[in-house]
């Protein structure tokens, strides 16, 4: 899923695409769904911004296997700037 970011309290920002996708996947793949989100514009060979919508996290997280996980989707982090 490629979607927009979270809408901010003042109505600015995205349209909650990633959050809505997570809520939908919880219905189809209980109990956790697919909580991790990677902000595409932040991917570099050194890492990326990764956020977890999981109820017990709901914050930025570190994915030690980020390169492996993104490779599944055809993203080579070593080629990103």
N, C-alpha and C positions, 0 to 999 in steps of 0.2 A: 504494500500500500504506500503510495506517495500522496501525502496530504498536507494540509496547512497546519500551522501551529495553534497554540491555545489562545483563545480570546482572553484579553486582559479584563480586569475588573471595571475599567472605564469604557469598555466596548471596542478598544483598539486591538490591533494584532490580527491573528488569523481567525479562522472559522471553526476551530476545534476539530478539524479533520482527523488528526491523530488520536485525540482523546475519544472522539465518537467511534473510530475504528476499533480502538481497544475495548470500549464498552460493548460493541457488537460482537467481537470475538469472544468475550467472556460468556456470552449467551450460547455460542456454538461450540466452544472448547472450554467448558468449566473445569475447575473453578478459576483458572488464572487468565485464560485468553492469551493474547500476545501483547505484553505490556511495554516492551522496549521500543524506543524511537531513536533514530539517528538523524541529527540535523545535517542534511546533505551538504550544505555549503561549508561545513566545518571539517570534512574528512581530509586528513593529510596522512603522510606516512607516520606521523607521531601520535595519531589518535583522532578523536572526534568528540563532539558533544553527544552524549548518550543520556537519555532520560527514561526513567521507569515510571509508568503510571500504576504499577502494582500497589494495592492498598497498603502493604507494609513498607513501601519505599516512598513512592510519590516524590521523587527527587532525582537530581543528576546522579548517575552511577558510572562506574568503571566496568568496561567489558574487556577482560584480559584476552579474549579470543575474538576481538573485533575484526581483525583482518580476515580470519577464517569465516566468520559469519557473513561479512560483506562479500567475500569471494563467492559464496553461494548464489548471490544475486548478480555476479559478473563484475563486481566493483573491486579493482586492484588498488589498494590503498597506496602502494608504492608509486603509482602513477599520478596520484592526486597532489594538488598544490594548494 
